[in-house]
Amino acid sequence: MRILVIAVLVLFVCACKQDKKFQEEAWNEKGDLGIYPNREKMLKDLMSHHQLIGLNYKQLIKLLGEPEKFSDKEPITATYNIVTDID
């Protein structure tokens, strides 16, 4: 019984940290407390398979949605929350 419980816990932990393919809808899905539960899991795929540098604002919004913060001062930056630490 103890081995079964440990095996289930290991599988659960592995499944929770599993990377996901980037999907626009899932990227912008808000969970409890206003956090984004899918972003951390999609980040690797987003960075590896999508060209982000050089996008104009309209292209960025189409891909990632509205940023949490945006500054048009040099350097122009758009900020998206990936992991939120809630104490």
PDB file of N, CA, C and O in Angstrom:
ATOM      1  N   MET A   1       0.837  -1.200   0.000  1.00  0.00           N
ATOM      2  CA  MET A   1       0.000   0.000   0.000  1.00  0.00           C
ATOM      3  C   MET A   1       0.873   1.251   0.000  1.00  0.00           C
ATOM      4  O   MET A   1       0.601   2.206  -0.727  1.00  0.00           O
ATOM      5  N   ARG A   2       1.917   1.239   0.814  1.00  0.00           N
ATOM      6  CA  ARG A   2       2.799   2.395   0.920  1.00  0.00           C
ATOM      7  C   ARG A   2       3.483   2.688  -0.414  1.00  0.00           C
ATOM      8  O   ARG A   2       3.636   3.849  -0.795  1.00  0.00           O
ATOM      9  N   ILE A   3       3.893   1.636  -1.120  1.00  0.00           N
ATOM     10  CA  ILE A   3       4.543   1.799  -2.421  1.00  0.00           C
ATOM     11  C   ILE A   3       3.555   2.396  -3.424  1.00  0.00           C
ATOM     12  O   ILE A   3       3.934   3.243  -4.234  1.00  0.00           O
ATOM     13  N   LEU A   4       2.318   1.971  -3.379  1.00  0.00           N
ATOM     14  CA  LEU A   4       1.290   2.491  -4.271  1.00  0.00           C
ATOM     15  C   LEU A   4       1.082   3.991  -4.038  1.00  0.00           C
ATOM     16  O   LEU A   4       0.980   4.756  -4.997  1.00  0.00           O
ATOM     17  N   VAL A   5       1.018   4.407  -2.799  1.00  0.00           N
ATOM     18  CA  VAL A   5       0.841   5.820  -2.465  1.00  0.00           C
ATOM     19  C   VAL A   5       2.035   6.629  -2.975  1.00  0.00           C
ATOM     20  O   VAL A   5       1.855   7.701  -3.552  1.00  0.00           O
ATOM     21  N   ILE A   6       3.239   6.126  -2.766  1.00  0.00           N
ATOM     22  CA  ILE A   6       4.445   6.825  -3.231  1.00  0.00           C
ATOM     23  C   ILE A   6       4.444   6.915  -4.758  1.00  0.00           C
ATOM     24  O   ILE A   6       4.773   7.961  -5.317  1.00  0.00           O
ATOM     25  N   ALA A   7       4.079   5.829  -5.430  1.00  0.00           N
ATOM     26  CA  ALA A   7       4.038   5.821  -6.888  1.00  0.00           C
ATOM     27  C   ALA A   7       3.037   6.844  -7.421  1.00  0.00           C
ATOM     28  O   ALA A   7       3.330   7.553  -8.383  1.00  0.00           O
ATOM     29  N   VAL A   8       1.875   6.926  -6.812  1.00  0.00           N
ATOM     30  CA  VAL A   8       0.855   7.894  -7.227  1.00  0.00           C
ATOM     31  C   VAL A   8       1.356   9.319  -7.015  1.00  0.00           C
ATOM     32  O   VAL A   8       1.143  10.182  -7.867  1.00  0.00           O
ATOM     33  N   LEU A   9       2.014   9.572  -5.899  1.00  0.00           N
ATOM     34  CA  LEU A   9       2.561  10.904  -5.635  1.00  0.00           C
ATOM     35  C   LEU A   9       3.634  11.284  -6.647  1.00  0.00           C
ATOM     36  O   LEU A   9       3.659  12.419  -7.123  1.00  0.00           O
ATOM     37  N   VAL A  10       4.514  10.355  -6.981  1.00  0.00           N
ATOM     38  CA  VAL A  10       5.566  10.620  -7.977  1.00  0.00           C
ATOM     39  C   VAL A  10       4.937  10.940  -9.332  1.00  0.00           C
ATOM     40  O   VAL A  10       5.353  11.890  -9.996  1.00  0.00           O
ATOM     41  N   LEU A  11       3.955  10.169  -9.741  1.00  0.00           N
ATOM     42  CA  LEU A  11       3.276  10.430 -11.011  1.00  0.00           C
ATOM     43  C   LEU A  11       2.580  11.788 -11.000  1.00  0.00           C
ATOM     44  O   LEU A  11       2.609  12.516 -11.993  1.00  0.00           O
ATOM     45  N   PHE A  12       1.964  12.120  -9.887  1.00  0.00           N
ATOM     46  CA  PHE A  12       1.281  13.415  -9.773  1.00  0.00           C
ATOM     47  C   PHE A  12       2.268  14.567  -9.901  1.00  0.00           C
ATOM     48  O   PHE A  12       2.002  15.534 -10.616  1.00  0.00           O
ATOM     49  N   VAL A  13       3.402  14.474  -9.219  1.00  0.00           N
ATOM     50  CA  VAL A  13       4.410  15.532  -9.270  1.00  0.00           C
ATOM     51  C   VAL A  13       4.966  15.666 -10.674  1.00  0.00           C
ATOM     52  O   VAL A  13       5.130  16.781 -11.170  1.00  0.00           O
ATOM     53  N   CYS A  14       5.256  14.550 -11.319  1.00  0.00           N
ATOM     54  CA  CYS A  14       5.776  14.585 -12.692  1.00  0.00           C
ATOM     55  C   CYS A  14       4.750  15.190 -13.648  1.00  0.00           C
ATOM     56  O   CYS A  14       5.111  15.968 -14.530  1.00  0.00           O
ATOM     57  N   ALA A  15       3.497  14.845 -13.484  1.00  0.00           N
ATOM     58  CA  ALA A  15       2.448  15.359 -14.363  1.00  0.00           C
ATOM     59  C   ALA A  15       2.234  16.853 -14.161  1.00  0.00           C
ATOM     60  O   ALA A  15       1.910  17.566 -15.111  1.00  0.00           O
ATOM     61  N   CYS A  16       2.409  17.325 -12.954  1.00  0.00           N
ATOM     62  CA  CYS A  16       2.190  18.735 -12.665  1.00  0.00           C
ATOM     63  C   CYS A  16       3.251  19.629 -13.301  1.00  0.00           C
ATOM     64  O   CYS A  16       2.956  20.770 -13.655  1.00  0.00           O
ATOM     65  N   LYS A  17       4.454  19.143 -13.450  1.00  0.00           N
ATOM     66  CA  LYS A  17       5.546  19.935 -13.991  1.00  0.00           C
ATOM     67  C   LYS A  17       5.748  19.708 -15.484  1.00  0.00           C
ATOM     68  O   LYS A  17       6.691  20.250 -16.059  1.00  0.00           O
ATOM     69  N   GLN A  18       4.909  18.943 -16.110  1.00  0.00           N
ATOM     70  CA  GLN A  18       5.067  18.584 -17.508  1.00  0.00           C
ATOM     71  C   GLN A  18       4.866  19.807 -18.405  1.00  0.00           C
ATOM     72  O   GLN A  18       3.908  20.563 -18.248  1.00  0.00           O
ATOM     73  N   ASP A  19       5.793  19.978 -19.348  1.00  0.00           N
ATOM     74  CA  ASP A  19       5.678  21.081 -20.296  1.00  0.00           C
ATOM     75  C   ASP A  19       4.496  20.843 -21.226  1.00  0.00           C
ATOM     76  O   ASP A  19       4.136  19.706 -21.529  1.00  0.00           O
ATOM     77  N   LYS A  20       3.904  21.945 -21.668  1.00  0.00           N
ATOM     78  CA  LYS A  20       2.781  21.882 -22.603  1.00  0.00           C
ATOM     79  C   LYS A  20       3.124  22.678 -23.847  1.00  0.00           C
ATOM     80  O   LYS A  20       3.946  23.594 -23.808  1.00  0.00           O
ATOM     81  N   LYS A  21       2.493  22.324 -24.941  1.00  0.00           N
ATOM     82  CA  LYS A  21       2.626  23.078 -26.172  1.00  0.00           C
ATOM     83  C   LYS A  21       1.885  24.410 -25.998  1.00  0.00           C
ATOM     84  O   LYS A  21       0.803  24.449 -25.413  1.00  0.00           O
ATOM     85  N   PHE A  22       2.472  25.496 -26.507  1.00  0.00           N
ATOM     86  CA  PHE A  22       1.857  26.815 -26.393  1.00  0.00           C
ATOM     87  C   PHE A  22       0.520  26.843 -27.132  1.00  0.00           C
ATOM     88  O   PHE A  22       0.422  26.430 -28.287  1.00  0.00           O
ATOM     89  N   GLN A  23      -0.507  27.340 -26.437  1.00  0.00           N
ATOM     90  CA  GLN A  23      -1.825  27.560 -27.020  1.00  0.00           C
ATOM     91  C   GLN A  23      -2.306  28.920 -26.524  1.00  0.00           C
ATOM     92  O   GLN A  23      -2.305  29.187 -25.323  1.00  0.00           O
ATOM     93  N   GLU A  24      -2.715  29.770 -27.451  1.00  0.00           N
ATOM     94  CA  GLU A  24      -3.104  31.137 -27.107  1.00  0.00           C
ATOM     95  C   GLU A  24      -4.189  31.195 -26.035  1.00  0.00           C
ATOM     96  O   GLU A  24      -4.072  31.956 -25.076  1.00  0.00           O
ATOM     97  N   GLU A  25      -5.234  30.401 -26.192  1.00  0.00           N
ATOM     98  CA  GLU A  25      -6.349  30.442 -25.233  1.00  0.00           C
ATOM     99  C   GLU A  25      -5.909  30.008 -23.843  1.00  0.00           C
ATOM    100  O   GLU A  25      -6.256  30.644 -22.848  1.00  0.00           O
ATOM    101  N   ALA A  26      -5.146  28.926 -23.780  1.00  0.00           N
ATOM    102  CA  ALA A  26      -4.683  28.420 -22.489  1.00  0.00           C
ATOM    103  C   ALA A  26      -3.686  29.386 -21.844  1.00  0.00           C
ATOM    104  O   ALA A  26      -3.648  29.504 -20.619  1.00  0.00           O
ATOM    105  N   TRP A  27      -2.879  30.077 -22.656  1.00  0.00           N
ATOM    106  CA  TRP A  27      -1.913  31.061 -22.142  1.00  0.00           C
ATOM    107  C   TRP A  27      -2.631  32.150 -21.352  1.00  0.00           C
ATOM    108  O   TRP A  27      -2.146  32.579 -20.305  1.00  0.00           O
ATOM    109  N   ASN A  28      -3.768  32.593 -21.842  1.00  0.00           N
ATOM    110  CA  ASN A  28      -4.494  33.699 -21.213  1.00  0.00           C
ATOM    111  C   ASN A  28      -5.552  33.253 -20.210  1.00  0.00           C
ATOM    112  O   ASN A  28      -6.250  34.095 -19.645  1.00  0.00           O
ATOM    113  N   GLU A  29      -5.686  31.971 -19.981  1.00  0.00           N
ATOM    114  CA  GLU A  29      -6.670  31.462 -19.022  1.00  0.00           C
ATOM    115  C   GLU A  29      -6.246  31.820 -17.601  1.00  0.00           C
ATOM    116  O   GLU A  29      -5.152  31.470 -17.157  1.00  0.00           O
ATOM    117  N   LYS A  30      -7.130  32.520 -16.899  1.00  0.00           N
ATOM    118  CA  LYS A  30      -6.850  32.903 -15.513  1.00  0.00           C
ATOM    119  C   LYS A  30      -7.467  31.892 -14.569  1.00  0.00           C
ATOM    120  O   LYS A  30      -8.612  31.471 -14.736  1.00  0.00           O
ATOM    121  N   GLY A  31      -6.680  31.515 -13.574  1.00  0.00           N
ATOM    122  CA  GLY A  31      -7.164  30.599 -12.551  1.00  0.00           C
ATOM    123  C   GLY A  31      -7.567  31.357 -11.305  1.00  0.00           C
ATOM    124  O   GLY A  31      -7.819  32.561 -11.345  1.00  0.00           O
ATOM    125  N   ASP A  32      -7.622  30.643 -10.206  1.00  0.00           N
ATOM    126  CA  ASP A  32      -7.952  31.258  -8.921  1.00  0.00           C
ATOM    127  C   ASP A  32      -6.945  32.341  -8.574  1.00  0.00           C
ATOM    128  O   ASP A  32      -5.772  32.243  -8.936  1.00  0.00           O
ATOM    129  N   LEU A  33      -7.390  33.356  -7.887  1.00  0.00           N
ATOM    130  CA  LEU A  33      -6.558  34.469  -7.424  1.00  0.00           C
ATOM    131  C   LEU A  33      -5.911  35.249  -8.554  1.00  0.00           C
ATOM    132  O   LEU A  33      -4.936  35.965  -8.325  1.00  0.00           O
ATOM    133  N   GLY A  34      -6.432  35.126  -9.770  1.00  0.00           N
ATOM    134  CA  GLY A  34      -5.926  35.893 -10.898  1.00  0.00           C
ATOM    135  C   GLY A  34      -4.590  35.429 -11.435  1.00  0.00           C
ATOM    136  O   GLY A  34      -3.913  36.187 -12.129  1.00  0.00           O
ATOM    137  N   ILE A  35      -4.186  34.189 -11.129  1.00  0.00           N
ATOM    138  CA  ILE A  35      -2.919  33.687 -11.646  1.00  0.00           C
ATOM    139  C   ILE A  35      -3.156  32.924 -12.947  1.00  0.00           C
ATOM    140  O   ILE A  35      -4.285  32.551 -13.265  1.00  0.00           O
ATOM    141  N   TYR A  36      -2.083  32.699 -13.687  1.00  0.00           N
ATOM    142  CA  TYR A  36      -2.152  32.002 -14.968  1.00  0.00           C
ATOM    143  C   TYR A  36      -1.531  30.616 -14.802  1.00  0.00           C
ATOM    144  O   TYR A  36      -0.306  30.496 -14.836  1.00  0.00           O
ATOM    145  N   PRO A  37      -2.326  29.576 -14.625  1.00  0.00           N
ATOM    146  CA  PRO A  37      -1.802  28.256 -14.287  1.00  0.00           C
ATOM    147  C   PRO A  37      -1.051  27.551 -15.414  1.00  0.00           C
ATOM    148  O   PRO A  37      -0.314  26.600 -15.154  1.00  0.00           O
ATOM    149  N   ASN A  38      -1.220  27.995 -16.660  1.00  0.00           N
ATOM    150  CA  ASN A  38      -0.608  27.292 -17.788  1.00  0.00           C
ATOM    151  C   ASN A  38       0.682  27.917 -18.289  1.00  0.00           C
ATOM    152  O   ASN A  38       1.447  27.256 -18.991  1.00  0.00           O
ATOM    153  N   ARG A  39       0.941  29.151 -17.955  1.00  0.00           N
ATOM    154  CA  ARG A  39       2.046  29.874 -18.572  1.00  0.00           C
ATOM    155  C   ARG A  39       3.414  29.254 -18.319  1.00  0.00           C
ATOM    156  O   ARG A  39       4.217  29.140 -19.245  1.00  0.00           O
ATOM    157  N   GLU A  40       3.690  28.858 -17.096  1.00  0.00           N
ATOM    158  CA  GLU A  40       5.005  28.283 -16.802  1.00  0.00           C
ATOM    159  C   GLU A  40       5.228  27.006 -17.610  1.00  0.00           C
ATOM    160  O   GLU A  40       6.334  26.757 -18.089  1.00  0.00           O
ATOM    161  N   LYS A  41       4.187  26.204 -17.759  1.00  0.00           N
ATOM    162  CA  LYS A  41       4.299  24.944 -18.495  1.00  0.00           C
ATOM    163  C   LYS A  41       4.464  25.166 -19.998  1.00  0.00           C
ATOM    164  O   LYS A  41       5.000  24.302 -20.692  1.00  0.00           O
ATOM    165  N   MET A  42       4.009  26.312 -20.509  1.00  0.00           N
ATOM    166  CA  MET A  42       4.080  26.609 -21.937  1.00  0.00           C
ATOM    167  C   MET A  42       5.295  27.449 -22.321  1.00  0.00           C
ATOM    168  O   MET A  42       5.592  27.606 -23.505  1.00  0.00           O
ATOM    169  N   LEU A  43       5.981  27.977 -21.350  1.00  0.00           N
ATOM    170  CA  LEU A  43       7.058  28.926 -21.619  1.00  0.00           C
ATOM    171  C   LEU A  43       8.157  28.338 -22.497  1.00  0.00           C
ATOM    172  O   LEU A  43       8.618  29.004 -23.424  1.00  0.00           O
ATOM    173  N   LYS A  44       8.582  27.125 -22.230  1.00  0.00           N
ATOM    174  CA  LYS A  44       9.658  26.505 -23.010  1.00  0.00           C
ATOM    175  C   LYS A  44       9.260  26.396 -24.481  1.00  0.00           C
ATOM    176  O   LYS A  44      10.050  26.741 -25.361  1.00  0.00           O
ATOM    177  N   ASP A  45       8.049  25.921 -24.755  1.00  0.00           N
ATOM    178  CA  ASP A  45       7.579  25.798 -26.135  1.00  0.00           C
ATOM    179  C   ASP A  45       7.443  27.174 -26.787  1.00  0.00           C
ATOM    180  O   ASP A  45       7.804  27.346 -27.952  1.00  0.00           O
ATOM    181  N   LEU A  46       6.933  28.140 -26.053  1.00  0.00           N
ATOM    182  CA  LEU A  46       6.778  29.496 -26.585  1.00  0.00           C
ATOM    183  C   LEU A  46       8.126  30.067 -27.008  1.00  0.00           C
ATOM    184  O   LEU A  46       8.253  30.619 -28.101  1.00  0.00           O
ATOM    185  N   MET A  47       9.124  29.937 -26.152  1.00  0.00           N
ATOM    186  CA  MET A  47      10.450  30.490 -26.434  1.00  0.00           C
ATOM    187  C   MET A  47      11.164  29.722 -27.549  1.00  0.00           C
ATOM    188  O   MET A  47      11.947  30.304 -28.299  1.00  0.00           O
ATOM    189  N   SER A  48      10.900  28.428 -27.658  1.00  0.00           N
ATOM    190  CA  SER A  48      11.596  27.594 -28.635  1.00  0.00           C
ATOM    191  C   SER A  48      10.971  27.639 -30.031  1.00  0.00           C
ATOM    192  O   SER A  48      11.685  27.545 -31.030  1.00  0.00           O
ATOM    193  N   HIS A  49       9.668  27.779 -30.105  1.00  0.00           N
ATOM    194  CA  HIS A  49       8.984  27.607 -31.386  1.00  0.00           C
ATOM    195  C   HIS A  49       8.249  28.831 -31.922  1.00  0.00           C
ATOM    196  O   HIS A  49       7.600  28.751 -32.965  1.00  0.00           O
ATOM    197  N   HIS A  50       8.342  29.944 -31.235  1.00  0.00           N
ATOM    198  CA  HIS A  50       7.646  31.148 -31.684  1.00  0.00           C
ATOM    199  C   HIS A  50       8.617  32.325 -31.684  1.00  0.00           C
ATOM    200  O   HIS A  50       9.334  32.559 -30.712  1.00  0.00           O
ATOM    201  N   GLN A  51       8.624  33.054 -32.784  1.00  0.00           N
ATOM    202  CA  GLN A  51       9.498  34.220 -32.912  1.00  0.00           C
ATOM    203  C   GLN A  51       8.867  35.393 -32.167  1.00  0.00           C
ATOM    204  O   GLN A  51       7.818  35.895 -32.572  1.00  0.00           O
ATOM    205  N   LEU A  52       9.495  35.827 -31.087  1.00  0.00           N
ATOM    206  CA  LEU A  52       8.961  36.935 -30.297  1.00  0.00           C
ATOM    207  C   LEU A  52       9.712  38.243 -30.568  1.00  0.00           C
ATOM    208  O   LEU A  52       9.104  39.311 -30.631  1.00  0.00           O
ATOM    209  N   ILE A  53      11.028  38.153 -30.726  1.00  0.00           N
ATOM    210  CA  ILE A  53      11.834  39.356 -30.967  1.00  0.00           C
ATOM    211  C   ILE A  53      11.509  39.893 -32.346  1.00  0.00           C
ATOM    212  O   ILE A  53      11.512  39.158 -33.334  1.00  0.00           O
ATOM    213  N   GLY A  54      11.231  41.175 -32.398  1.00  0.00           N
ATOM    214  CA  GLY A  54      10.916  41.829 -33.659  1.00  0.00           C
ATOM    215  C   GLY A  54       9.430  41.955 -33.951  1.00  0.00           C
ATOM    216  O   GLY A  54       9.049  42.595 -34.932  1.00  0.00           O
ATOM    217  N   LEU A  55       8.584  41.360 -33.122  1.00  0.00           N
ATOM    218  CA  LEU A  55       7.143  41.517 -33.326  1.00  0.00           C
ATOM    219  C   LEU A  55       6.739  42.953 -33.022  1.00  0.00           C
ATOM    220  O   LEU A  55       7.278  43.574 -32.105  1.00  0.00           O
ATOM    221  N   ASN A  56       5.802  43.474 -33.782  1.00  0.00           N
ATOM    222  CA  ASN A  56       5.248  44.774 -33.407  1.00  0.00           C
ATOM    223  C   ASN A  56       4.165  44.540 -32.353  1.00  0.00           C
ATOM    224  O   ASN A  56       3.802  43.397 -32.075  1.00  0.00           O
ATOM    225  N   TYR A  57       3.659  45.608 -31.778  1.00  0.00           N
ATOM    226  CA  TYR A  57       2.704  45.493 -30.673  1.00  0.00           C
ATOM    227  C   TYR A  57       1.459  44.716 -31.086  1.00  0.00           C
ATOM    228  O   TYR A  57       0.970  43.876 -30.331  1.00  0.00           O
ATOM    229  N   LYS A  58       0.956  44.991 -32.262  1.00  0.00           N
ATOM    230  CA  LYS A  58      -0.259  44.322 -32.738  1.00  0.00           C
ATOM    231  C   LYS A  58      -0.043  42.811 -32.876  1.00  0.00           C
ATOM    232  O   LYS A  58      -0.920  42.026 -32.516  1.00  0.00           O
ATOM    233  N   GLN A  59       1.114  42.402 -33.394  1.00  0.00           N
ATOM    234  CA  GLN A  59       1.427  40.984 -33.536  1.00  0.00           C
ATOM    235  C   GLN A  59       1.579  40.316 -32.164  1.00  0.00           C
ATOM    236  O   GLN A  59       1.135  39.186 -31.961  1.00  0.00           O
ATOM    237  N   LEU A  60       2.208  41.027 -31.234  1.00  0.00           N
ATOM    238  CA  LEU A  60       2.401  40.502 -29.886  1.00  0.00           C
ATOM    239  C   LEU A  60       1.063  40.267 -29.193  1.00  0.00           C
ATOM    240  O   LEU A  60       0.855  39.227 -28.569  1.00  0.00           O
ATOM    241  N   ILE A  61       0.163  41.232 -29.305  1.00  0.00           N
ATOM    242  CA  ILE A  61      -1.169  41.123 -28.687  1.00  0.00           C
ATOM    243  C   ILE A  61      -1.946  39.967 -29.313  1.00  0.00           C
ATOM    244  O   ILE A  61      -2.663  39.249 -28.616  1.00  0.00           O
ATOM    245  N   LYS A  62      -1.804  39.788 -30.619  1.00  0.00           N
ATOM    246  CA  LYS A  62      -2.505  38.687 -31.288  1.00  0.00           C
ATOM    247  C   LYS A  62      -2.014  37.339 -30.762  1.00  0.00           C
ATOM    248  O   LYS A  62      -2.809  36.413 -30.598  1.00  0.00           O
ATOM    249  N   LEU A  63      -0.705  37.222 -30.495  1.00  0.00           N
ATOM    250  CA  LEU A  63      -0.137  35.966 -30.027  1.00  0.00           C
ATOM    251  C   LEU A  63      -0.361  35.729 -28.537  1.00  0.00           C
ATOM    252  O   LEU A  63      -0.777  34.642 -28.139  1.00  0.00           O
ATOM    253  N   LEU A  64      -0.085  36.748 -27.705  1.00  0.00           N
ATOM    254  CA  LEU A  64      -0.068  36.567 -26.252  1.00  0.00           C
ATOM    255  C   LEU A  64      -1.184  37.275 -25.492  1.00  0.00           C
ATOM    256  O   LEU A  64      -1.332  37.069 -24.288  1.00  0.00           O
ATOM    257  N   GLY A  65      -1.963  38.095 -26.165  1.00  0.00           N
ATOM    258  CA  GLY A  65      -2.985  38.869 -25.471  1.00  0.00           C
ATOM    259  C   GLY A  65      -2.377  40.130 -24.868  1.00  0.00           C
ATOM    260  O   GLY A  65      -1.189  40.405 -25.040  1.00  0.00           O
ATOM    261  N   GLU A  66      -3.196  40.882 -24.168  1.00  0.00           N
ATOM    262  CA  GLU A  66      -2.739  42.129 -23.542  1.00  0.00           C
ATOM    263  C   GLU A  66      -1.730  41.842 -22.438  1.00  0.00           C
ATOM    264  O   GLU A  66      -1.949  40.948 -21.621  1.00  0.00           O
ATOM    265  N   PRO A  67      -0.629  42.585 -22.400  1.00  0.00           N
ATOM    266  CA  PRO A  67       0.352  42.381 -21.329  1.00  0.00           C
ATOM    267  C   PRO A  67      -0.143  42.963 -20.007  1.00  0.00           C
ATOM    268  O   PRO A  67      -1.018  43.829 -19.986  1.00  0.00           O
ATOM    269  N   GLU A  68       0.428  42.478 -18.906  1.00  0.00           N
ATOM    270  CA  GLU A  68       0.093  43.033 -17.596  1.00  0.00           C
ATOM    271  C   GLU A  68       0.693  44.444 -17.451  1.00  0.00           C
ATOM    272  O   GLU A  68       0.109  45.313 -16.804  1.00  0.00           O
ATOM    273  N   LYS A  69       1.857  44.650 -18.057  1.00  0.00           N
ATOM    274  CA  LYS A  69       2.494  45.970 -18.046  1.00  0.00           C
ATOM    275  C   LYS A  69       3.072  46.252 -19.417  1.00  0.00           C
ATOM    276  O   LYS A  69       3.557  45.339 -20.086  1.00  0.00           O
ATOM    277  N   PHE A  70       3.027  47.506 -19.842  1.00  0.00           N
ATOM    278  CA  PHE A  70       3.593  47.900 -21.128  1.00  0.00           C
ATOM    279  C   PHE A  70       4.222  49.275 -20.981  1.00  0.00           C
ATOM    280  O   PHE A  70       3.654  50.161 -20.343  1.00  0.00           O
ATOM    281  N   SER A  71       5.393  49.448 -21.573  1.00  0.00           N
ATOM    282  CA  SER A  71       6.058  50.748 -21.580  1.00  0.00           C
ATOM    283  C   SER A  71       6.542  51.025 -22.991  1.00  0.00           C
ATOM    284  O   SER A  71       7.252  50.214 -23.586  1.00  0.00           O
ATOM    285  N   ASP A  72       6.155  52.176 -23.523  1.00  0.00           N
ATOM    286  CA  ASP A  72       6.615  52.528 -24.861  1.00  0.00           C
ATOM    287  C   ASP A  72       7.871  53.396 -24.833  1.00  0.00           C
ATOM    288  O   ASP A  72       8.306  53.900 -25.869  1.00  0.00           O
ATOM    289  N   LYS A  73       8.452  53.569 -23.648  1.00  0.00           N
ATOM    290  CA  LYS A  73       9.719  54.277 -23.525  1.00  0.00           C
ATOM    291  C   LYS A  73      10.841  53.318 -23.907  1.00  0.00           C
ATOM    292  O   LYS A  73      10.710  52.107 -23.730  1.00  0.00           O
ATOM    293  N   GLU A  74      11.933  53.850 -24.427  1.00  0.00           N
ATOM    294  CA  GLU A  74      13.065  53.008 -24.832  1.00  0.00           C
ATOM    295  C   GLU A  74      13.734  52.390 -23.623  1.00  0.00           C
ATOM    296  O   GLU A  74      14.006  53.126 -22.674  1.00  0.00           O
ATOM    297  N   PRO A  75      14.017  51.126 -23.579  1.00  0.00           N
ATOM    298  CA  PRO A  75      13.564  50.132 -24.548  1.00  0.00           C
ATOM    299  C   PRO A  75      12.086  49.798 -24.318  1.00  0.00           C
ATOM    300  O   PRO A  75      11.621  49.737 -23.179  1.00  0.00           O
ATOM    301  N   ILE A  76      11.372  49.586 -25.396  1.00  0.00           N
ATOM    302  CA  ILE A  76       9.955  49.240 -25.310  1.00  0.00           C
ATOM    303  C   ILE A  76       9.826  47.858 -24.675  1.00  0.00           C
ATOM    304  O   ILE A  76      10.496  46.914 -25.093  1.00  0.00           O
ATOM    305  N   THR A  77       8.970  47.741 -23.671  1.00  0.00           N
ATOM    306  CA  THR A  77       8.814  46.467 -22.977  1.00  0.00           C
ATOM    307  C   THR A  77       7.342  46.122 -22.770  1.00  0.00           C
ATOM    308  O   THR A  77       6.497  46.991 -22.555  1.00  0.00           O
ATOM    309  N   ALA A  78       7.072  44.831 -22.843  1.00  0.00           N
ATOM    310  CA  ALA A  78       5.754  44.289 -22.502  1.00  0.00           C
ATOM    311  C   ALA A  78       6.014  43.183 -21.488  1.00  0.00           C
ATOM    312  O   ALA A  78       6.886  42.339 -21.697  1.00  0.00           O
ATOM    313  N   THR A  79       5.270  43.183 -20.402  1.00  0.00           N
ATOM    314  CA  THR A  79       5.491  42.225 -19.325  1.00  0.00           C
ATOM    315  C   THR A  79       4.280  41.321 -19.151  1.00  0.00           C
ATOM    316  O   THR A  79       3.144  41.785 -19.058  1.00  0.00           O
ATOM    317  N   TYR A  80       4.549  40.016 -19.109  1.00  0.00           N
ATOM    318  CA  TYR A  80       3.510  39.018 -18.874  1.00  0.00           C
ATOM    319  C   TYR A  80       3.884  38.229 -17.618  1.00  0.00           C
ATOM    320  O   TYR A  80       5.007  37.735 -17.512  1.00  0.00           O
ATOM    321  N   ASN A  81       2.969  38.110 -16.682  1.00  0.00           N
ATOM    322  CA  ASN A  81       3.220  37.309 -15.487  1.00  0.00           C
ATOM    323  C   ASN A  81       3.260  35.832 -15.871  1.00  0.00           C
ATOM    324  O   ASN A  81       2.376  35.329 -16.564  1.00  0.00           O
ATOM    325  N   ILE A  82       4.306  35.150 -15.403  1.00  0.00           N
ATOM    326  CA  ILE A  82       4.444  33.720 -15.651  1.00  0.00           C
ATOM    327  C   ILE A  82       4.125  32.954 -14.378  1.00  0.00           C
ATOM    328  O   ILE A  82       3.256  32.082 -14.370  1.00  0.00           O
ATOM    329  N   VAL A  83       4.824  33.279 -13.312  1.00  0.00           N
ATOM    330  CA  VAL A  83       4.636  32.630 -12.021  1.00  0.00           C
ATOM    331  C   VAL A  83       4.340  33.715 -10.994  1.00  0.00           C
ATOM    332  O   VAL A  83       5.070  34.702 -10.904  1.00  0.00           O
ATOM    333  N   THR A  84       3.293  33.540 -10.233  1.00  0.00           N
ATOM    334  CA  THR A  84       2.934  34.496  -9.202  1.00  0.00           C
ATOM    335  C   THR A  84       3.090  33.823  -7.853  1.00  0.00           C
ATOM    336  O   THR A  84       2.499  32.775  -7.597  1.00  0.00           O
ATOM    337  N   ASP A  85       3.890  34.434  -6.994  1.00  0.00           N
ATOM    338  CA  ASP A  85       4.103  33.908  -5.653  1.00  0.00           C
ATOM    339  C   ASP A  85       3.086  34.559  -4.729  1.00  0.00           C
ATOM    340  O   ASP A  85       3.128  35.766  -4.493  1.00  0.00           O
ATOM    341  N   ILE A  86       2.179  33.753  -4.214  1.00  0.00           N
ATOM    342  CA  ILE A  86       1.145  34.261  -3.323  1.00  0.00           C
ATOM    343  C   ILE A  86       1.409  33.674  -1.937  1.00  0.00           C
ATOM    344  O   ILE A  86       1.378  32.459  -1.745  1.00  0.00           O
ATOM    345  N   ASP A  87       1.664  34.547  -0.996  1.00  0.00           N
ATOM    346  CA  ASP A  87       1.915  34.102   0.372  1.00  0.00           C
ATOM    347  C   ASP A  87       0.657  34.124   1.197  1.00  0.00           C
ATOM    348  O   ASP A  87       0.687  33.777   2.377  1.00  0.00           O
TER     349      ASP A  87
END
